[in-house]
Each structure stands twice: as C-alpha cells, then as structure tokens.
Amino acid sequence: MYRKITNFIKDLYPHQEFVPLHEPCFSGNEKKYLNDCIDSTYVSSVGRYVDRFEEQIAAYTKAVKAVVCVNGTNALHMSLLLAGVEKEDEVVTQALTFIATCNAIHYIGAHPVFIDVDKDTMGLSPHALKEWLVHHAEVKNGICYNKRSQRKIKACVPMHTFGHPVHLNELLEVCREYAIELIEDAAESIGSLYKGQHTGTFGKIGVLSFNGNKTITTGGGGMLLFMDEELAKHAKHLMTQAKVPHRWEFVHDEIGYNYRMPNINAALGCAQLENLDKYIANKRETALQYREFFKHIPDICFFSEPEGCRSNYWLNAVLLKDKFAREDFLQYTNDHGVMTRPVWGLMNKSGMFKNAETDALVNTQWFEERVVNIPSGVRTALL
C-alpha cells in the first residue's frame, strides 16, 4: 500500500529524485524586480517595493491596511503588543501549532492557555473555548480574568492550520462575549477564504507569513492585516524604531522595534503575488487528486477543507489510523524518495510550556498521533 502511495506522489511530481514537502516556485518577474531593486540601490528597509507590496496585499485580502515586517513571528509579537497584551496576561491559543505562535506570546512575558481544536478544521474550537471560559473565566469591569490564576485573559490566537480556516464567526462571538481580542494567526492561509472573506481580516489583527516554505515567499517575511487604519499607522511607527519623521533629526517617541522588511524581499513578494491565484489553483488541483486517490486507500483519510471555506491547501495532510501506522508511513515514504512530516509536537508537551493551563485537548492529541503532511508544492508541469 505504501509503495502505491509513494509511486502516486512521484507521478504527481515527476523528474524529482526526491520529492520535497514544499519548495518555492519562481515562475514570474522575480529576477526582473530583484535586478530593478539592486539597480536602484534601495535594498534595505526603504524602497518602492515595500509600499507596493503592502498596498497589493491589502487589495488582495481586502484589508484596510497591510503592514509588512521581517517575519511572521515578529508580526505575531507586534499584533499582541498592539492588542494590549502585557506581562503576566494570558493568551488563549491551540497546542496544535507551530512554536512561533507560543514564542510570540512568551516574548511579551504572557502565558499561553491551550484549548482543544475542532475535528473538521484542526484549528481552535469555539465550542471548547466557550466551555473552558464558562468554567474558568469571569468578566469584571469589561476585563476577562482567569478565576484560578487571577490573570487577565487579553487575547485569543487561533491558527488556520495548513491553510484551513477555523470557525471564525463562532470564535468572534465567544471572544466578544468575554471581552477578549481575536488575533488570527493566518501565517499559513494566504488566499484562504472563510465564507468568502479572506482569513486574517476578521479579528483585530491578522498575521501572514512569507517564509521560504509558504505558498508565496519573500525569502523571509511577514505581514499584519488591519481593518483599523489608525492601528496600522501605529504598527508601522513601532516597527520602524518609533522614529518621528524629520529631515535630519533622530527623534524616537516610544520603545520601537526594527521589524522592517527590506525592499529586496518586498520585490520578491511583489513578483510572487502576481502568480498567487495561479499557484492556489494549482495546489487545489493537487489536493483534489489526493482526495480522489485516498478514497481507495484503506485506513488513510485525506483531510479536506471545512464546509463553507476555500483553503489554499498550503500543506496537504492525511490521517493514519494510529501512531504506529503513522510511524510506518513516515519511515517508508522518506526511505523511498518522498518527503513526509508529522504534525508538530504539541506545545503543552514542550519544556517551555509544560506548565501551561489546558483543557482536555482530546482532539488535539488525536491529531498528534495521526497527521502526516505529504508533498504539496506547486506542480510546475501544470503552469
């Protein structure tokens, strides 16, 4: 059976001795824009491609404003600061996530609280969140508190796992009821839609990533999405060392951060964005072929987009019957020229966050034992 799967994947990605999980695709104006950037000498954090990339991402996502930064982790850090999260506050998130989500919380000195995910999204469950808050939280004078720790619960950070949107309307409803700010970790979901609206535009702030393994890349890079123009202006100010504009004086009016994306990275992003819809269509076609193929494979289930959503299928995922089957699958595929990877280890099991508060994490642990990502890059033969 595993041989059949491996051969099918190799047929999808021919002419590759070892099929990678997800590699960048450069099929457009990348070299042209990079050369233009180099010729202009504006290769650092000032240049026309930075403004252009922000404007184009805002237009694509229909955000009011987009503010670019050096990577997705910094974007998460900044979004938490802008949402008012402070040292010793608590931030609700999911244990089934990449560690950047939790690192950003820790940078502030805040504490993560891990809540279970839904079976149909692999993302933070609004039902599980409401259940936990009913028993563990209370709102006093417009502020949510953890009744046990007495810390303020300031924010909720769901992550759109592998590009699949979470149940945003229900999460927003719960967060509003408990006076908690919603910040979307949309690092993996550029081009994904929830009920026709782009992920990252529902909460107070949304965060995108353009790391080398994402659907489109700037080499390294991130973006904050805003529906509040004034908040976006403040973000831009903080991420440029909080420098007050002046022709020659150096004046800084608050603690700032050097989170600026270089122009040369933004140039790459502008070229990539021109082909984003083409890449997503390509990846969705691959997902369709996987889904049809795995219908006929016993004990392996292909994970499909939630109802009412359009996923970018950043990374395709299959579910094995148990952790032993998962290990056998990983061993065989990687030994036979196909890169596959398990889902991340759960954040509450890492040494840094092992004392974090959690609910039962029933679905989370179920996924941890079964999820495997399979090759998902753009198939250049179809371009």
Order of alpha helices (4+ residues) and beta strands (2+ residues): alpha-alpha-alpha-beta-alpha-beta-alpha-beta-alpha-beta-beta-beta-alpha-beta-beta-beta-beta-beta-alpha-alpha-alpha-beta-beta-beta-alpha-beta-beta-alpha-beta
